[in-house]
Amino acid sequence: EAGVVQSPRYKIIEKKQPVAFWCNPISGHNTLYWYLQNLGQGPELLIRYENEEAVDDSQLPKDRFSAERLKGVDSTLKIQPAELGDSAVYLCASSLVSSGGVEASYNEQFFGPGTRLTVL
Amino acid sequence: AQTVTQSQPEMSVQEAETVTLSCTYDTSESDYYLFWYKQPPSRQMILVIRQEAYKQQNATENRFSVNFQKAAKSFSLKISDSQLGDAAMYFCAYRSATGTASKLTFGTGTRLQVTL
């Protein structure tokens, strides 16, 4: 079974440029997460989707960040314009959440390899 | 809000020896899950072990075991017979078991070095 796929693995851009990251979750997983991992820190949730709906985007900086999950499968996270402080690893994860929105512990979150963004 | 604290930025262990990584957390909830994730240089987070808060028995997965002290809000990871492949960042994580809150809250991580 294929895992969570992310692309690109690395991205280097100049500040004020736009950038987009793509994530394809594990087949059948209805819930998709985008996490931000700063250097030396643990990941922090940016946004969580259940199918097409963003059910938790409270930590997403909406002035420059946007995300979409059309058709409830793959997802794109965009930054426009990028700032120096956006340099980090962007992780995508997916899981299967039962009806009612409760995720059983055994339906773990599976992570992709992440995209390392460097803003110059 | 829940917080997770890992007070050991780095740990070192010799191959075949045992090492314990510490984690404490703060929550007002009674029902939750705790996890240890491993992140090798490839950056992919891999679940090592999980613990349901309602279970008193400590979880064990092969060479990995936890010491879960609910009253003390402590959740340490013990790695026995350490191998070179265990070298990685280890993150402790918390997740509420109530409602729709499936967000993982991570600690800052512990970098484990394994020496010959």
Interface residues (C-beta under 8 A of the other chain):
Chain A: G3 T31 Y33 Y35 G40 Q41 G42 P43 E44 L45 R48 V55 D56 V89 L91 A93 S95 V97 G100 G101 V102 E103 S105 E108 Q109 F111 G112 P113 G114 R116
Chain B: V4 Y33 F35 Y37 S42 R43 Q44 M45 I46 L47 R50 E52 F91 A93 R95 A97 G99 T100 S102 K103 L104 F106 G107 T108 G109
